[in-house]
Amino acid sequence: MVPVYSPGLPWVMALFERIDGPEAVFYVVPIFGALVIGITFSLGRDIAGAWAGAVGAMLMLVSPPFWWVLVRVMSDVPAAACWSAAVLFACRPRSRDAVLAGVAGAVGTLIRANTAPLLIVPALLLWSRREHRWRRVLLLAAAMAPAATILAVLYAHWYGSPLNSGYGAVWTIYSISYVPTNVQRYLEWFLQTQTPLAFLWLAAPMVVRGTSDARLRVFIVAVVYPLAVFALYVAYMPWGEWGYLRFLLPAFPAMCASFGAVCVEFVSQVTPRRLALAAVIAVVTSLGVEQWRFARNEGVFRNGKDAQRFARAVDFANHIEPDAIILSDAYSGTLRFYTKRDILRWQMPAPQEIDHVLEQLYDAGHRLYFVGDPFEERDFKVRYADAEVSRWFEAGRIPDVGFGFVAATLTPRR
């Protein structure tokens, strides 16, 4: 048994649990969400003043991908908060800010290991200042090094190589062949959720006034950083729904802050100013309303109702045999957390091994159950189409009596 997630978020949650008990783990992601809003404001303020920060924070607050994961116990929002904080600190001139940027990046790496290459962005921001640039970059690297070392050691121990993770080996997750599909999907999802107006953030380096070094930093924040985040996932295995735009969430605070900066510079440079202000208010309001409407139509705010099926799954699991083993994926964390039952993630056994694995567990005295959403049933049957377990599934299907999920007993039939 090894973890799938990187250790950073579980460690933070464990700290909260130690302080205030098991339920405190659910404070972690919303607290990081509040940090994301604050960091967005600070980025915008540093680029073009407080109003730029306010506009950026408002747009971040109504962004559908942000809301989609704000109340889910997942690493997207914490990773976004940490890496955005690293960028924010790296924009500032003091040596201690370089250390803080490294610490924020280190936590972000521990939370989501594949984001480690984003270190190049704070390094570029620190290098853009002529004074003490080597010292500041070395401070950044020194603060990041412990996290990279910890992950390398843990991954080698858990998965056999520092380049492997709980999701598999690097070469099984990334492929150049995925690039065209991902470019198309991420662009479509961004346009759907943010509207085409959101691309105005790209104008920030051209309209924000300041010294050449300051404008260079705006370019790094507004263009280089979002491209670096996108580069992490453009060759990643494709996914099929807009919610996976959450992978790019670390770039959203910078994009929203840059958008706010464009709005402020437009008002300050265009006359008559009242007309410019009215145009900005209309654009920002339109963006906010459209994003909120999209989120509402996609059911983003129905998480409470959506979670009822998980509560029913917990009740179901608590009423089966104490030594039963449950095959699940989407429900695996919920069932383990609330029932302490043994869970087998059904993707783990190879198709040619699944029957033998389940027969051994059954012979050892464990009843076997499947619990999952309808899409998991489809994926399960596709993966194990040539195995006997697919036939056991149909024979053992438990009628849905308001569960909201699919359940079946998986009794080997020799």
matplotlib code that plots the C-alpha trace (Angstrom):
import matplotlib.pyplot as plt

x = [0.0, 1.5, -0.1, -1.3, -1.1, 2.1, 2.6, 2.3, -1.4, -1.9, 0.8, -0.9, -4.2, -2.6, -1.4, -4.9, -6.2, -3.7, -4.8, -8.6, -9.6, -10.6, -13.1, -10.5, -9.0, -11.9, -10.8, -7.5, -8.7, -11.0, -8.2, -5.9, -8.8, -8.9, -5.1, -5.6, -7.9, -5.6, -2.5, -4.4, -5.2, -1.5, -0.2, -2.6, -1.7, 2.0, 1.6, -0.8, -2.3, -5.1, -7.9, -6.1, -5.8, -9.5, -10.6, -8.3, -9.5, -13.2, -12.6, -10.7, -13.5, -16.1, -13.9, -15.7, -12.6, -11.7, -15.2, -15.3, -12.4, -12.8, -14.9, -13.3, -10.4, -8.0, -4.6, -5.5, -6.3, -3.4, -1.0, -2.3, -1.9, 1.6, 3.0, 1.2, 2.7, 6.1, 5.6, 4.4, 7.4, 9.8, 8.5, 9.7, 13.2, 14.3, 16.5, 14.0, 11.4, 13.6, 13.6, 9.8, 9.4, 11.5, 9.5, 6.2, 7.6, 8.8, 5.4, 3.8, 6.2, 5.4, 1.7, 2.0, 5.3, 5.0, 4.9, 8.6, 9.7, 7.7, 10.7, 12.1, 9.6, 10.5, 14.2, 13.6, 11.8, 14.7, 17.2, 15.4, 16.7, 20.3, 21.4, 22.5, 20.8, 23.1, 22.6, 18.8, 18.6, 20.8, 18.6, 15.6, 17.2, 18.4, 14.8, 13.5, 16.2, 14.8, 11.4, 13.0, 15.2, 12.4, 10.2, 13.1, 13.8, 10.1, 9.3, 12.2, 11.1, 7.4, 7.5, 11.0, 12.2, 12.2, 10.6, 7.6, 4.6, 1.3, -0.1, 2.5, 5.8, 6.5, 6.4, 3.0, 1.5, 3.1, 3.3, 3.9, 0.9, -1.4, -0.4, -2.9, -5.8, -4.9, -4.2, -7.7, -9.5, -7.8, -8.5, -12.1, -12.6, -10.9, -13.2, -16.3, -15.5, -13.8, -15.2, -12.9, -12.7, -10.5, -7.6, -7.2, -4.8, -2.1, -2.0, -0.6, 3.1, 2.2, 0.1, 1.6, 4.0, 7.3, 11.0, 12.2, 13.0, 9.5, 7.9, 10.0, 8.7, 5.1, 5.9, 7.2, 4.1, 1.5, 2.9, 5.8, 4.3, 0.9, 2.8, 5.0, 1.9, 0.3, 3.5, 3.3, 0.0, 0.0, 1.6, -0.3, -2.8, -6.0, -9.3, -12.7, -14.5, -14.0, -13.4, -9.9, -9.1, -8.3, -4.8, -4.0, -5.3, -1.9, -1.8, -5.2, -4.2, -1.5, -3.9, -6.7, -4.3, -2.9, -6.4, -7.1, -3.9, -5.0, -8.3, -6.6, -4.1, -7.0, -8.9, -5.8, -4.6, -7.8, -9.9, -12.6, -11.9, -15.6, -16.2, -13.2, -14.4, -17.8, -16.3, -14.2, -17.2, -19.2, -16.5, -15.7, -19.4, -20.0, -17.1, -18.3, -21.9, -21.0, -18.6, -21.1, -23.8, -21.6, -20.8, -24.4, -25.5, -22.8, -23.9, -20.8, -22.9, -24.8, -22.0, -24.2, -26.7, -24.0, -22.4, -25.5, -24.6, -21.3, -23.2, -25.4, -22.3, -20.9, -24.2, -24.1, -20.5, -21.3, -24.0, -21.9, -19.7, -16.9, -14.1, -15.4, -13.1, -14.6, -13.4, -13.7, -12.0, -14.1, -15.5, -12.3, -11.1, -14.6, -15.2, -11.8, -12.1, -15.6, -15.8, -12.2, -13.0, -10.3, -10.4, -8.9, -8.6, -9.9, -7.5, -4.5, -4.7, -3.7, -6.5, -4.9, -4.5, -7.8, -9.7, -6.8, -6.5, -10.2, -10.3, -7.4, -9.1, -12.4, -10.7, -9.1, -12.6, -13.3, -16.6, -16.0, -18.1, -17.9, -19.0, -18.8, -20.5, -22.0, -19.0, -16.8, -18.9, -18.4, -14.6, -14.4, -16.1, -13.9, -10.7, -11.8, -13.8, -12.0, -12.0, -14.5, -15.1, -17.3, -19.7, -19.5, -20.4, -23.7, -24.7, -24.0, -25.5, -27.4, -30.6, -30.3, -32.9, -32.0, -28.3, -27.2, -24.3, -23.6, -23.1, -22.4, -21.1, -18.2, -18.4, -16.0, -17.9, -15.6]
y = [0.0, 3.3, 6.8, 8.1, 11.8, 13.7, 14.0, 17.8, 18.2, 15.1, 16.5, 19.9, 18.1, 15.9, 19.1, 20.5, 17.1, 17.1, 20.6, 20.3, 16.7, 14.8, 17.3, 20.0, 18.5, 20.1, 23.6, 23.2, 23.7, 26.7, 28.4, 28.0, 29.3, 32.5, 32.8, 32.5, 35.5, 37.5, 36.7, 37.7, 41.1, 41.5, 40.6, 43.1, 45.8, 45.3, 45.6, 48.5, 49.5, 48.5, 48.7, 46.3, 43.9, 44.4, 43.6, 40.6, 39.2, 39.6, 37.7, 35.0, 34.7, 34.0, 31.8, 28.4, 26.2, 27.8, 27.2, 23.7, 22.6, 25.1, 22.7, 19.4, 17.8, 18.0, 19.6, 22.1, 25.1, 24.6, 24.2, 27.4, 29.3, 28.2, 28.8, 32.1, 33.1, 32.1, 34.4, 37.2, 37.1, 36.8, 40.1, 41.9, 43.2, 41.9, 38.9, 37.4, 37.5, 35.2, 32.8, 33.1, 32.5, 29.3, 28.1, 28.7, 26.9, 24.0, 23.6, 23.7, 21.0, 18.8, 19.3, 18.6, 17.1, 17.7, 21.5, 21.6, 23.0, 26.2, 27.2, 28.7, 31.5, 32.9, 32.5, 34.6, 37.3, 37.4, 37.5, 40.5, 42.7, 43.6, 43.9, 40.7, 38.5, 35.5, 35.6, 35.9, 33.0, 30.8, 31.6, 30.6, 27.3, 26.6, 27.0, 24.7, 22.0, 20.2, 19.6, 18.2, 15.9, 14.7, 13.8, 12.1, 9.9, 9.1, 8.4, 6.1, 4.2, 4.1, 3.7, 2.5, 5.7, 9.4, 9.8, 7.6, 8.7, 7.3, 7.9, 5.8, 6.3, 9.6, 7.9, 6.5, 9.9, 12.2, 11.9, 14.3, 12.7, 14.3, 17.8, 18.6, 17.2, 19.2, 22.4, 22.2, 21.2, 23.6, 26.5, 25.5, 25.1, 28.5, 30.2, 28.5, 29.3, 32.7, 34.1, 35.5, 38.9, 37.2, 37.1, 40.9, 39.9, 39.3, 43.1, 43.8, 43.9, 46.4, 48.8, 48.8, 51.7, 51.6, 50.9, 48.4, 46.0, 46.4, 45.8, 42.7, 41.4, 42.1, 40.1, 37.2, 37.2, 37.8, 35.7, 33.4, 32.1, 31.0, 29.5, 27.5, 26.2, 25.2, 23.5, 21.2, 19.8, 20.2, 16.7, 15.2, 12.5, 14.1, 14.4, 14.9, 17.7, 21.4, 20.7, 19.6, 23.2, 23.0, 21.7, 25.2, 26.9, 28.0, 30.5, 32.0, 34.5, 35.9, 36.1, 37.8, 40.2, 41.1, 41.6, 44.0, 45.9, 46.3, 47.7, 50.3, 51.4, 51.7, 54.0, 56.1, 56.5, 56.9, 60.0, 60.9, 59.0, 58.6, 56.8, 54.6, 53.8, 52.9, 50.6, 48.8, 48.4, 47.0, 44.5, 43.4, 43.0, 41.1, 38.7, 38.2, 37.5, 35.1, 33.1, 33.0, 31.9, 29.2, 27.8, 27.8, 26.0, 23.4, 22.6, 24.0, 25.3, 22.0, 20.3, 19.7, 17.8, 16.1, 14.9, 13.0, 10.0, 9.8, 9.8, 7.0, 5.1, 5.4, 4.1, 1.2, 0.3, 0.4, -2.2, -4.9, -7.5, -6.0, -7.8, -6.9, -5.3, -2.6, -1.9, 1.8, 4.9, 8.1, 6.9, 5.3, 8.2, 8.9, 5.2, 4.8, 8.0, 7.4, 3.6, 2.5, -0.3, -1.8, -0.3, -1.7, 0.9, -1.2, 0.3, -1.2, -4.9, -5.7, -7.0, -10.4, -10.6, -9.2, -12.6, -14.3, -11.3, -11.4, -15.1, -15.0, -12.3, -14.3, -17.5, -15.6, -14.9, -11.4, -10.5, -8.3, -5.3, -2.7, 0.9, 3.7, 6.1, 5.0, 6.2, 4.0, 1.0, 1.7, 2.2, -1.0, -3.1, -1.7, -2.3, -5.9, -6.8, -10.1, -11.0, -13.1, -10.3, -8.5, -11.4, -11.6, -7.9, -8.4, -11.4, -9.5, -6.1, -4.6, -2.8, 1.0, 1.9, 5.5, 5.1, 7.4, 5.1, 1.7, -1.2, -4.9, -8.0, -9.5, -13.2, -15.4, -18.1, -20.9]
z = [0.0, -1.1, -1.4, -4.8, -3.9, -3.2, 0.6, 1.0, 1.3, 3.5, 5.8, 6.1, 6.7, 9.4, 11.1, 11.2, 12.4, 15.3, 16.3, 16.0, 15.3, 12.2, 10.9, 10.8, 7.6, 5.7, 6.6, 4.6, 1.1, 1.8, 3.8, 0.8, -1.3, 0.8, 0.3, -3.5, -3.4, -1.2, -3.3, -6.5, -4.9, -3.9, -7.3, -9.0, -6.5, -7.0, -10.8, -11.1, -7.8, -5.4, -8.0, -10.2, -7.3, -6.5, -10.1, -10.3, -6.9, -8.0, -11.2, -9.4, -7.0, -9.7, -11.8, -12.4, -12.2, -8.8, -7.5, -8.8, -6.5, -3.7, -1.5, -2.8, -0.8, -3.7, -4.3, -7.0, -4.9, -2.4, -5.3, -6.9, -3.6, -3.0, -6.5, -6.8, -3.5, -4.8, -7.8, -5.6, -3.2, -6.1, -7.5, -4.3, -3.7, -0.3, 0.2, 2.7, -0.1, -2.1, 0.8, 1.2, -2.6, -2.2, 0.8, -1.0, -4.0, -1.8, -0.3, -3.7, -4.9, -1.9, -2.6, -6.4, -7.4, -11.1, -10.6, -9.5, -12.9, -12.1, -10.0, -13.2, -13.0, -9.5, -10.5, -13.6, -11.5, -9.0, -11.8, -13.4, -10.5, -11.1, -7.5, -5.7, -8.3, -7.8, -4.0, -4.3, -6.8, -4.6, -1.6, -3.6, -4.7, -1.1, 0.2, -2.5, -2.2, 0.9, -0.8, -3.9, -1.9, 0.3, -2.8, -4.6, -1.6, -0.9, -4.5, -4.9, -1.8, -2.7, -6.4, -7.3, -8.9, -8.2, -11.7, -10.8, -8.8, -7.5, -11.0, -12.7, -14.5, -16.3, -19.7, -19.1, -18.1, -20.7, -24.4, -27.3, -29.0, -26.4, -27.3, -30.1, -28.1, -25.0, -26.8, -28.4, -25.2, -22.8, -25.2, -25.6, -21.9, -21.2, -23.7, -22.2, -18.6, -18.8, -22.1, -24.9, -23.0, -20.4, -22.9, -22.3, -19.6, -22.2, -22.9, -19.5, -20.5, -23.3, -21.3, -17.7, -17.3, -15.4, -15.8, -18.3, -15.4, -14.0, -17.4, -17.8, -14.5, -15.6, -18.8, -16.7, -14.5, -17.2, -20.0, -19.1, -15.9, -17.4, -20.4, -17.9, -16.1, -19.4, -20.5, -17.5, -18.8, -22.6, -22.9, -20.0, -20.5, -21.9, -19.9, -21.2, -19.3, -18.5, -14.8, -15.6, -16.4, -12.6, -13.6, -14.9, -11.7, -10.5, -13.4, -12.7, -10.0, -12.3, -15.2, -13.2, -11.6, -15.0, -16.3, -13.5, -14.3, -18.0, -16.7, -14.5, -17.1, -19.7, -17.4, -16.5, -20.1, -22.1, -22.3, -21.5, -18.3, -17.4, -20.7, -20.1, -16.6, -17.8, -20.4, -17.8, -15.5, -18.3, -19.3, -15.8, -14.9, -18.1, -17.3, -13.7, -14.7, -17.5, -15.4, -12.5, -14.9, -16.4, -13.0, -11.9, -15.1, -14.7, -11.2, -9.5, -6.6, -6.1, -4.2, -1.1, -3.1, -5.1, -1.9, -0.8, -2.8, -0.9, 2.4, 1.1, 0.0, 3.5, 5.0, 2.5, 3.5, 7.2, 6.7, 4.9, 6.4, 8.6, 6.8, 3.3, 0.7, -1.5, -5.0, -5.8, -7.0, -6.8, -3.5, -2.2, 0.0, 1.4, 2.2, 3.8, 5.9, 7.2, 7.5, 7.9, 5.5, 3.3, -0.2, -3.4, -6.2, -9.0, -11.6, -9.8, -10.8, -14.4, -16.5, -16.8, -13.0, -11.6, -11.5, -9.6, -7.2, -6.3, -6.0, -3.5, -1.4, -1.5, -0.5, 2.4, 3.8, 2.4, 0.7, -2.3, -3.4, -6.1, -5.3, -7.9, -10.2, -13.5, -15.4, -13.2, -14.0, -17.7, -17.3, -15.1, -17.8, -20.5, -18.6, -17.6, -20.7, -21.2, -17.5, -15.6, -13.1, -15.7, -15.6, -11.8, -11.8, -13.7, -11.6, -8.4, -9.3, -6.3, -7.4, -7.0, -4.3, -4.2, -3.7, -6.5, -7.2, -8.6, -6.2, -6.9, -5.1, -6.9, -5.9, -7.9, -9.8, -10.7]

ax = plt.figure().add_subplot(projection="3d")
ax.plot(x, y, z, "-o")
ax.set_aspect("equal")
plt.show()
